[in-house]
Amino acid sequence: MILKDLLALASQRLEAAQLAYGHGTTNAQDEAAWLVLWQLGLPLDSDPDDLTHRRVGPTEQAAVLALIQRRIDTREPAAYLTGEAWLQGVPFHVDRRAIVPRSFIAELLAEGSIDPWLDDRSRDVLDLCTGNGSLAVLAAMAYPDVRVTGADISTDALEVARINVERHGLQDRVQLVQSDGLQACRGPWDLILCNPPYVNAQSMAALPPEYLAEPALALDGNTAGSLDGMDFVRGLLRDAPACLKPRGVLVLEIGNERAHFEAAFPQLEAIWLDTSAGDDQVLLLTLESLLTLPSPQASTP
C-alpha cells in the first residue's frame, strides 16, 4: 500500500467513527495525517509528493491502523496517544496530567501582537494556569530578556511543564510555581498571560469524551457555584491589580465565552485581540481598566 492510500483509509475510519476534534486538528483528515505520520516517524510537514509514492509495508500498516483504532476506541485526544503537541511549530510533551495545549495566546506571542503594550523595561512575565508550560516556554522564546514564571494549582501539570522547560533548555529563565490563582505569585508583573478554566456549566455537561479525558480542573469555570464559567476569572480580575506594575497588562483567553464574560463584567473596557479564530477569544486588560472594576457578583443557579 502507498502512503497516500493509507492516509485516505485512516481518514475514512476516523470520519465514520464521528469523533470530536479540537486538540490540534479540526477534522478527520488532518487528524489522520497527524497520527499516520507520527506512527511512521515522518515529519508532520512532509512533502505531499513523498506521500504519493512512499510505500508502507504490512508491519507499518498494522501499527498505523492499530493507532487509528485506539483513537476510535478510547476517544482520547491524539496528543495523548502520541505524547506530543505542537504550538507555533514548537513541540511539547503532553500527557493526561495536563490539558492539551491549544491557546490562541501562542499566536499573539509569535506575531508580536502584545508587544505594543510592553517596553524595554518589561522584565517579569507570568503564565498563570500554565498547564504543560507551553505558553511559558513560548513567552521565554519570544522575549529573550524577560524572566518567566509558570504557575498552576496542579502539581501534576507542573511536572509536565518541567519536562517541557527542560526539553527546551530554559531552566535558567523559566521558574515553575504551584499557586491557587495569584496567591503564590504576587509579582509585580509586567505581563500576565492566562488561559484559565472558563467553560460554563451547560457546556461542561455536554463535553464529548475527548474533552472529558482532560483534567476537569483545567476546564470547569464553575468551581465556586456559578453557571457562567467565570468563577476563576472573577478572582483573577479581583486580585490582578495588586500584582501588576503600573504599566502592566493582563492577556486573558476566554474561548467561546465572550457573552458570559461581558455579562459578568459589563463596565470593563477590554481590548479584544485578533486571532485566527476571530477577535472574541482573547482580550487584553490594562491596570487602569482593572482598577475601574467594581466587585463582581457571581451568577447564581
SERO-4910 file (N, C-alpha, C, O; in steps of 0.05 Angstrom, whole numbers):
BEGIN
 pado doro    nc1    nc2    nc3   cac1   cac2   cac3    cc1    cc2    cc3    oc1    oc2    oc3
  Met    A     17    -24      0      0      0      0     18     25      0     38     26     14
  Ile    A     10     45    -15     25     70    -15     13     88      7    -10     85     15
  Leu    A     30    106     17     22    123     40     -3    139     34    -20    143     52
  Lys    A     -6    149     10    -30    165      3    -55    149      9    -74    160     19
  Asp    A    -55    123      1    -79    107      5    -83    100     35   -106     99     44
  Leu    A    -61     97     49    -64     92     78    -75    116     92    -92    113    110
  Leu    A    -67    140     84    -78    164     96   -108    166     91   -123    173    108
  Ala    A   -116    159     66   -144    160     59   -160    140     75   -182    146     84
  Leu    A   -149    116     79   -163     96     95   -166    105    124   -187    101    136
  Ala    A   -144    115    135   -146    125    163   -166    147    166   -181    147    186
  Ser    A   -167    165    147   -186    187    148   -214    177    147   -232    187    162
  Gln    A   -219    158    130   -246    146    127   -255    133    153   -278    136    161
  Arg    A   -237    119    167   -244    105    192   -250    125    214   -269    122    229
  Leu    A   -234    146    215   -240    167    235   -266    182    229   -281    187    248
  Glu    A   -271    187    205   -295    201    197   -320    185    204   -339    195    215
  Ala    A   -318    159    198   -341    141    204   -346    139    234   -369    133    242
  Ala    A   -326    142    250   -329    139    279   -342    164    292   -349    163    316
  Gln    A   -344    186    277   -357    210    287   -345    220    314   -358    223    334
  Leu    A   -319    224    312   -304    233    336   -306    263    339   -317    277    321
  Ala    A   -297    273    361   -295    302    366   -266    310    363   -248    296    371
  Tyr    A   -262    334    352   -235    345    348   -232    371    363   -250    380    377
  Gly    A   -209    384    359   -204    409    372   -180    409    390   -175    429    404
  His    A   -164    388    388   -139    387    405   -115    387    387    -95    372    391
  Gly    A   -115    405    368    -93    407    349   -102    404    320    -88    413    302
  Thr    A   -125    391    316   -137    389    290   -167    394    292   -178    395    314
  Thr    A   -179    399    269   -208    405    269   -224    386    253   -248    389    250
  Asn    A   -211    366    241   -226    347    223   -211    321    221   -188    318    229
  Ala    A   -226    301    210   -215    273    209   -191    272    191   -172    257    197
  Gln    A   -190    287    169   -168    285    150   -142    294    163   -121    281    160
  Asp    A   -143    317    177   -118    327    190   -110    309    213    -86    305    218
  Glu    A   -130    298    227   -123    281    250   -110    255    240    -91    245    251
  Ala    A   -120    245    217   -108    221    205    -80    226    197    -62    210    202
  Ala    A    -75    249    185    -48    256    176    -29    257    200     -6    247    199
  Trp    A    -38    270    221    -21    272    246    -14    244    256      9    238    261
  Leu    A    -34    227    260    -29    201    272    -13    183    254      5    169    263
  Val    A    -19    183    228     -4    165    209     25    174    207     43    157    209
  Leu    A     30    199    203     57    209    200     73    204    226     96    197    226
  Trp    A     60    209    249     74    205    274     81    176    278    104    169    285
  Gln    A     63    158    272     68    129    276     91    120    257    106    102    264
  Leu    A     93    132    234    113    124    215    140    139    219    159    134    205
  Gly    A    140    157    238    164    172    244    171    193    223    194    199    219
  Leu    A    151    203    209    155    223    188    147    250    198    130    253    215
  Pro    A    160    271    188    153    299    196    124    305    189    114    296    169
  Leu    A    111    320    207     83    328    202     80    346    178     59    348    166
  Asp    A    102    359    170    101    377    146    114    363    122    127    376    106
  Ser    A    112    337    120    124    321     98    114    332     71     91    341     69
  Asp    A    131    330     51    125    338     24    102    320     13    105    296     14
  Pro    A     80    332      4     58    317     -7     67    297    -29     55    276    -32
  Asp    A     87    305    -45     96    287    -66    108    261    -55    105    240    -66
  Asp    A    121    264    -32    132    240    -19    109    221     -9    112    197    -10
  Leu    A     87    233      0     65    217      9     52    202    -13     40    180     -9
  Thr    A     54    212    -37     41    199    -60     55    173    -67     42    154    -76
  His    A     81    173    -64     97    150    -75    108    131    -54    115    108    -60
  Arg    A    110    140    -28    123    123     -8    106     98     -3     81    100      0
  Arg    A    119     75     -3    105     50      3    106     44     33    126     49     46
  Val    A     85     32     43     83     25     71     80     -5     73     61    -17     62
  Gly    A     99    -18     87     98    -47     89     76    -57    108     64    -41    123
  Pro    A     71    -83    108     50    -94    124     53    -88    154     33    -83    168
  Thr    A     77    -90    165     81    -85    193     75    -56    200     61    -50    220
  Glu    A     84    -37    183     78     -9    188     48     -4    185     36     11    201
  Gln    A     35    -16    165      6    -13    162     -9    -21    187    -27     -7    196
  Ala    A     -1    -44    197    -15    -55    221    -12    -36    244    -31    -32    260
  Ala    A     12    -25    248     17     -6    270      1     19    267    -10     30    287
  Val    A     -1     29    243    -16     54    238    -46     49    243    -58     64    257
  Leu    A    -57     27    233    -85     22    236    -92     15    265   -114     21    274
  Ala    A    -73      4    280    -78     -1    308    -80     25    323    -96     28    341
  Leu    A    -63     45    316    -64     71    329    -90     85    322   -103     97    340
  Ile    A    -99     83    297   -124     95    289   -147     82    305   -165     96    314
  Gln    A   -146     56    308   -167     42    323   -167     50    352   -188     52    365
  Arg    A   -143     54    363   -141     63    391   -154     91    395   -167     96    415
  Arg    A   -149    108    375   -162    135    376   -192    132    376   -206    146    391
  Ile    A   -203    113    361   -232    109    359   -242     97    385   -263    105    395
  Asp    A   -228     76    395   -238     61    418   -237     77    444   -255     76    460
  Thr    A   -215     92    447   -211    106    473   -224    134    473   -230    145    494
  Arg    A   -227    146    449   -237    174    446   -219    193    461   -227    214    470
  Glu    A   -193    186    464   -174    205    476   -163    223    454   -162    215    431
  Pro    A   -156    248    461   -144    266    441   -119    253    429   -104    239    443
  Ala    A   -113    258    404    -90    247    391    -64    254    405    -45    239    406
  Ala    A    -63    278    417    -39    287    431    -32    269    455     -9    265    461
  Tyr    A    -52    258    468    -47    239    490    -37    212    479    -21    199    492
  Leu    A    -45    205    456    -36    180    444     -7    182    434      8    163    435
  Thr    A      0    205    424     27    209    413     46    220    434     71    218    431
  Gly    A     35    232    456     52    244    477     64    270    468     84    279    480
  Glu    A     53    282    448     65    307    437     43    325    425     24    316    413
  Ala    A     47    351    429     30    371    416     48    394    407     70    398    417
  Trp    A     39    408    386     54    429    374     39    456    377     15    457    372
  Leu    A     54    477    384     43    504    383     63    521    369     87    523    377
  Gln    A     54    535    348     71    553    333     97    539    324    119    551    324
  Gly    A     94    514    315    117    499    305    136    489    326    158    478    320
  Val    A    129    492    352    146    483    374    134    458    387    110    459    394
  Pro    A    149    437    390    138    412    401    138    413    432    157    423    444
  Phe    A    117    401    443    115    400    472    106    372    480     89    360    467
  His    A    117    362    502    107    337    514     80    343    527     76    364    539
  Val    A     62    323    524     36    326    538     27    298    545     31    279    530
  Asp    A     14    296    568      0    271    576    -24    279    592    -30    302    596
  Arg    A    -38    259    603    -64    264    616    -62    280    642    -83    286    654
  Arg    A    -38    286    651    -35    302    675    -41    332    669    -45    347    688
  Ala    A    -41    339    644    -45    368    636    -63    369    612    -65    351    596
  Ile    A    -77    392    609    -94    397    586    -77    398    561    -54    406    562
  Val    A    -88    389    539    -74    391    513    -72    420    506    -92    434    504
  Pro    A    -48    431    501    -44    459    495    -56    467    468    -51    453    448
  Arg    A    -71    489    468    -83    498    443    -90    528    445   -108    537    431
  Ser    A    -76    542    462    -83    570    467    -77    588    443    -56    586    431
  Phe    A    -96    606    437    -91    627    417    -71    648    426    -61    663    410
  Ile    A    -65    648    452    -44    667    461    -18    660    449     -1    678    445
  Ala    A    -14    635    442     11    627    428     15    642    402     37    651    395
  Glu    A     -7    646    387     -6    662    363      3    691    368     20    702    354
  Leu    A     -9    702    389     -3    730    396     26    734    403     38    754    397
  Leu    A     37    715    418     66    716    425     83    714    400    102    730    397
  Ala    A     77    696    382     93    692    358     91    716    339    111    723    326
  Glu    A     68    728    338     63    750    319     70    778    330     69    798    316
  Gly    A     77    779    356     84    805    368     60    822    374     63    846    377
  Ser    A     36    811    375     12    827    379     10    840    406     -4    860    410
  Ile    A     24    829    426     24    841    453     46    862    456     45    877    475
  Asp    A     65    862    438     89    879    441     82    909    445     96    922    460
  Pro    A     61    920    432     56    949    436     51    957    465     53    980    472
  Trp    A     43    938    482     38    944    510     62    939    528     60    943    552
  Leu    A     84    931    516    108    926    531    129    947    523    126    961    503
  Asp    A    151    948    538    173    966    530    199    954    540    200    931    549
  Asp    A    221    970    537    247    960    544    251    953    573    269    939    581
  Arg    A    232    963    590    234    958    619    219    933    627    220    925    650
  Ser    A    204    921    608    188    897    615    207    873    620    222    865    602
  Arg    A    205    863    643    223    841    651    209    817    664    221    795    663
  Asp    A    185    820    674    173    799    690    147    790    678    128    806    676
  Val    A    146    765    670    122    754    656    112    729    672    128    712    680
  Leu    A     86    728    676     73    706    690     55    692    670     38    704    657
  Asp    A     58    666    668     39    649    654     22    634    675     31    614    686
  Leu    A     -1    644    681    -19    633    701    -36    611    689    -46    614    667
  Cys    A    -40    590    704    -53    565    693    -36    554    670    -46    549    648
  Thr    A    -11    550    676      9    544    655      4    516    643     13    511    621
  Gly    A     -9    498    657    -13    471    646     13    457    640     30    453    658
  Asn    A     17    450    614     42    436    607     65    456    602     87    447    593
  Gly    A     61    481    608     83    501    607     88    512    579    108    526    575
  Ser    A     71    506    560     77    515    532     77    545    529     95    555    516
  Leu    A     59    559    541     59    588    538     83    601    553     94    621    544
  Ala    A     90    590    575    114    600    590    139    596    572    155    615    571
  Val    A    141    573    559    164    568    542    163    587    518    184    599    511
  Leu    A    140    591    506    138    608    482    143    637    490    154    652    474
  Ala    A    135    645    514    140    673    523    170    677    526    181    698    518
  Ala    A    184    657    537    213    660    541    227    661    514    247    675    511
  Met    A    216    646    494    228    647    467    223    674    454    240    684    439
  Ala    A    199    685    458    191    710    445    205    734    457    211    753    443
  Tyr    A    211    733    483    223    755    497    249    746    511    248    738    535
  Pro    A    271    746    497    296    735    508    306    749    534    322    738    548
  Asp    A    297    774    538    307    789    561    289    787    586    295    801    606
  Val    A    268    772    585    249    772    608    253    747    625    265    727    617
  Arg    A    243    749    650    241    727    668    212    717    667    194    732    670
  Val    A    209    691    664    182    679    662    177    661    685    194    644    693
  Thr    A    153    663    696    143    644    717    118    630    706    100    643    697
  Gly    A    118    604    708     94    589    701     82    579    727     95    566    743
  Ala    A     56    584    730     43    577    755     18    561    750      3    566    730
  Asp    A     13    541    767    -11    525    764    -18    514    792      0    510    808
  Ile    A    -44    508    796    -52    496    822    -46    467    822    -43    455    843
  Ser    A    -43    455    798    -39    426    796     -9    418    797      6    427    780
  Thr    A     -2    402    816     26    393    817     31    373    794     54    372    784
  Asp    A     11    359    786     14    341    763     21    356    737     39    349    722
  Ala    A      6    378    733     11    394    709     39    406    710     53    408    690
  Leu    A     47    415    734     74    427    737     96    407    731    117    414    721
  Glu    A     91    381    737    111    361    729    114    359    699    136    356    689
  Val    A     91    361    685     93    361    656    106    386    646    122    385    627
  Ala    A    100    409    658    112    434    650    143    433    653    158    443    637
  Arg    A    151    420    675    180    418    679    194    402    657    216    409    649
  Ile    A    181    382    647    192    367    625    196    385    601    217    383    588
  Asn    A    177    403    596    179    420    572    199    442    576    213    450    557
  Val    A    201    453    600    221    474    605    249    462    601    266    475    589
  Glu    A    254    438    611    280    425    608    284    417    579    307    418    569
  Arg    A    263    408    566    266    400    538    277    422    520    292    418    502
  His    A    268    447    527    277    470    511    299    485    524    305    508    515
  Gly    A    312    474    544    335    486    556    331    513    569    348    531    567
  Leu    A    308    517    582    301    543    593    299    543    623    286    560    635
  Gln    A    313    524    636    312    523    665    322    548    679    312    555    701
  Asp    A    340    563    666    351    587    678    333    611    676    336    631    689
  Arg    A    313    609    658    296    632    653    266    628    659    251    647    661
  Val    A    258    603    663    230    597    669    228    583    696    239    561    699
  Gln    A    215    596    715    211    584    741    182    573    742    164    585    731
  Leu    A    178    551    756    152    539    759    143    540    788    159    534    806
  Val    A    118    549    792    109    553    820     80    542    822     64    545    804
  Gln    A     75    528    844     48    519    850     33    543    863     42    554    882
  Ser    A     10    549    852     -5    572    862    -35    569    855    -42    561    833
  Asp    A    -51    575    875    -80    576    871    -86    605    862    -87    623    878
  Gly    A    -90    608    836    -93    635    825    -67    651    829    -45    640    824
  Leu    A    -69    675    839    -46    692    843    -34    691    871    -17    706    878
  Gln    A    -44    673    888    -37    673    916     -7    670    920      4    684    938
  Ala    A      7    653    905     35    649    910     53    663    889     77    658    888
  Cys    A     41    680    873     57    694    853     47    723    851     33    730    832
  Arg    A     54    739    871     43    766    873     57    786    855     48    808    852
  Gly    A     80    778    844     94    797    826    110    818    840    123    812    861
  Pro    A    110    842    830     92    852    809    101    844    781    125    840    776
  Trp    A     82    842    762     86    832    735     82    854    714     65    871    717
  Asp    A     99    852    694     95    870    671     73    858    653     58    873    640
  Leu    A     71    831    652     53    818    635     43    792    648     59    776    657
  Ile    A     17    789    650      5    764    659    -10    752    636    -27    764    624
  Leu    A     -2    727    629    -16    711    609    -33    691    624    -24    679    643
  Cys    A    -58    687    615    -75    668    629    -95    655    610   -111    669    598
  Asn    A    -94    629    607   -114    613    594   -127    596    615   -119    573    619
  Pro    A   -148    607    629   -158    595    653   -180    575    647   -189    572    624
  Pro    A   -190    561    668   -215    546    665   -238    566    661   -242    583    678
  Tyr    A   -253    563    640   -275    582    634   -300    569    622   -318    584    615
  Val    A   -301    543    620   -324    530    607   -348    533    625   -347    527    649
  Asn    A   -371    542    614   -395    545    630   -408    519    636   -401    498    625
  Ala    A   -427    519    655   -438    494    666   -453    478    644   -450    453    643
  Gln    A   -468    491    627   -482    478    606   -463    464    587   -468    441    579
  Ser    A   -442    478    579   -422    466    561   -407    443    574   -401    423    561
  Met    A   -400    446    600   -387    424    614   -403    398    613   -393    377    609
  Ala    A   -430    401    616   -447    378    617   -449    364    590   -457    341    588
  Ala    A   -442    379    569   -445    368    541   -418    361    529   -417    355    505
  Leu    A   -396    361    544   -370    356    532   -368    328    522   -377    309    535
  Pro    A   -356    324    498   -352    297    488   -329    284    502   -314    297    517
  Pro    A   -325    257    498   -305    242    513   -277    253    510   -261    252    528
  Glu    A   -270    264    486   -243    275    482   -236    296    502   -214    298    511
  Tyr    A   -256    313    509   -251    334    528   -253    324    557   -239    335    575
  Leu    A   -270    304    561   -272    293    588   -246    278    595   -242    272    619
  Ala    A   -230    271    576   -204    257    581   -184    277    594   -164    268    606
  Glu    A   -189    303    591   -171    323    602   -178    328    632   -201    323    640
  Pro    A   -159    339    647   -166    346    675   -188    367    676   -186    388    665
  Ala    A   -210    360    690   -232    378    693   -224    405    706   -236    426    700
  Leu    A   -204    403    723   -194    427    736   -186    449    717   -187    473    723
  Ala    A   -176    440    693   -167    459    673   -189    470    655   -184    489    639
  Leu    A   -213    460    658   -235    467    640   -258    481    655   -269    501    646
  Asp    A   -266    469    678   -291    477    691   -288    504    705   -273    507    724
  Gly    A   -302    524    695   -301    551    706   -323    556    726   -329    580    731
  Asn    A   -335    536    738   -358    539    755   -353    529    784   -371    520    797
  Thr    A   -328    529    792   -320    516    817   -330    530    842   -330    518    864
  Ala    A   -339    555    840   -350    569    863   -380    570    863   -392    585    878
  Gly    A   -392    554    845   -421    551    846   -436    567    824   -461    566    824
  Ser    A   -422    581    807   -435    596    786   -441    577    763   -435    553    763
  Leu    A   -454    588    742   -461    573    719   -448    584    694   -448    570    673
  Asp    A   -436    608    695   -427    621    671   -398    616    664   -388    627    645
  Gly    A   -384    600    680   -356    594    675   -336    615    683   -312    613    677
  Met    A   -345    635    697   -328    658    703   -317    659    732   -307    679    740
  Asp    A   -320    637    747   -311    638    775   -282    644    778   -274    661    794
  Phe    A   -264    629    763   -236    634    765   -229    662    756   -213    676    768
  Val    A   -242    671    735   -237    697    723   -245    719    743   -231    739    745
  Arg    A   -266    716    758   -274    736    778   -252    740    798   -244    762    804
  Gly    A   -241    718    808   -220    720    828   -195    732    816   -181    748    829
  Leu    A   -189    725    791   -165    736    778   -167    766    774   -148    781    780
  Leu    A   -190    775    764   -193    804    760   -194    820    786   -186    843    787
  Arg    A   -203    807    807   -203    820    834   -174    823    844   -167    844    855
  Asp    A   -157    803    840   -130    803    851   -109    815    833    -88    824    843
  Ala    A   -114    816    807    -93    824    788    -82    853    793    -58    856    790
  Pro    A    -99    873    799    -88    899    802    -65    901    822    -46    916    817
  Ala    A    -66    887    843    -45    888    864    -20    873    855      1    875    868
  Cys    A    -22    858    833      1    842    824     13    852    798     32    840    787
  Leu    A      3    874    787     14    886    762     30    911    768     24    926    787
  Lys    A     51    915    752     65    940    753     48    962    741     28    956    728
  Pro    A     55    988    745     39   1009    735     31   1008    706      9   1015    698
  Arg    A     49    998    689     43    995    660     37    966    653     37    959    629
  Gly    A     31    950    673     27    921    668      0    916    654    -19    932    656
  Val    A     -1    893    641    -26    885    627    -31    855    632    -13    839    638
  Leu    A    -56    848    630    -65    820    632    -77    812    605    -95    825    594
  Val    A    -67    790    594    -77    778    570    -92    753    577    -80    734    588
  Leu    A   -118    752    572   -136    732    582   -151    718    559   -163    732    542
  Glu    A   -150    692    558   -165    677    538   -191    667    551   -191    655    573
  Ile    A   -213    671    536   -239    661    547   -254    645    526   -278    640    529
  Gly    A   -240    636    505   -252    618    486   -278    628    474   -279    651    464
  Asn    A   -299    612    475   -325    619    465   -343    632    485   -368    632    482
  Glu    A   -332    642    507   -348    652    529   -349    683    530   -354    694    551
  Arg    A   -346    696    507   -346    725    508   -373    736    519   -373    755    534
  Ala    A   -395    724    512   -421    734    521   -422    732    552   -432    750    565
  His    A   -413    710    563   -414    707    592   -394    726    605   -399    736    627
  Phe    A   -371    730    592   -351    749    604   -363    777    605   -361    790    625
  Glu    A   -374    786    583   -385    813    582   -409    816    600   -414    838    611
  Ala    A   -424    795    604   -447    796    623   -437    798    652   -449    812    669
  Ala    A   -414    785    658   -403    786    685   -389    812    691   -388    821    714
  Phe    A   -378    824    670   -362    849    673   -371    870    653   -356    878    636
  Pro    A   -396    880    655   -408    897    635   -394    924    632   -396    936    611
  Gln    A   -381    934    653   -370    960    652   -340    960    646   -327    981    645
  Leu    A   -329    936    642   -300    934    639   -292    940    610   -304    929    591
  Glu    A   -272    957    607   -262    964    580   -240    945    572   -218    946    582
  Ala    A   -247    926    555   -228    905    546   -219    911    517   -235    922    501
  Ile    A   -195    904    511   -184    906    484   -184    878    473   -169    861    483
  Trp    A   -200    872    453   -202    846    441   -181    843    419   -179    860    401
  Leu    A   -165    822    421   -143    818    402   -150    798    380   -164    778    385
  Asp    A   -140    804    356   -146    787    333   -130    761    334   -106    762    340
  Thr    A   -143    739    330   -130    713    327   -141    699    302   -159    710    289
  Ser    A   -131    676    297   -140    661    273   -169    652    277   -182    644    257
  Ala    A   -180    653    302   -207    646    307   -225    670    309   -249    668    317
  Gly    A   -215    694    303   -230    718    306   -221    736    329   -200    731    340
  Asp    A   -237    756    335   -230    775    355   -246    773    381   -250    793    395
  Asp    A   -256    749    386   -273    746    410   -263    723    428   -278    713    445
  Gln    A   -237    715    425   -226    693    440   -207    703    462   -206    691    484
  Val    A   -192    724    457   -171    734    475   -174    764    479   -179    778    459
  Leu    A   -172    773    503   -174    801    509   -150    811    525   -136    795    538
  Leu    A   -145    836    524   -124    849    539   -136    870    558   -153    886    550
  Leu    A   -126    870    583   -135    889    603   -111    904    614    -92    891    622
  Thr    A   -113    930    615    -92    946    627    -98    949    657   -120    944    666
  Leu    A    -78    957    672    -82    961    700   -103    983    704   -120    980    722
  Glu    A   -102   1003    688   -122   1025    690   -151   1015    688   -168   1022    703
  Ser    A   -155    997    668   -182    987    664   -190    969    688   -213    969    697
  Leu    A   -172    953    698   -178    935    720   -185    951    746   -202    942    761
  Leu    A   -172    974    749   -178    990    773   -206   1002    773   -215   1012    794
  Thr    A   -219   1003    750   -246   1014    749   -267    993    754   -291    999    756
  Leu    A   -258    968    758   -277    946    760   -289    945    788   -274    943    808
  Pro    A   -316    946    791   -328    942    817   -326    912    825   -321    895    808
  Ser    A   -331    907    850   -330    879    859   -351    863    844   -375    869    846
  Pro    A   -343    842    829   -362    827    813   -379    809    830   -371    800    851
  Gln    A   -403    805    821   -422    787    834   -424    761    819   -427    761    794
  Ala    A   -422    739    833   -424    713    820   -453    708    811   -472    716    824
  Ser    A   -456    694    788   -482    686    779   -492    664    797   -476    649    809
  Thr    A   -518    661    800   -530    640    817   -545    621    800   -556    628    779
  Pro    A   -547    596    810   -562    575    795   -591    583    793   -607    568    781
***
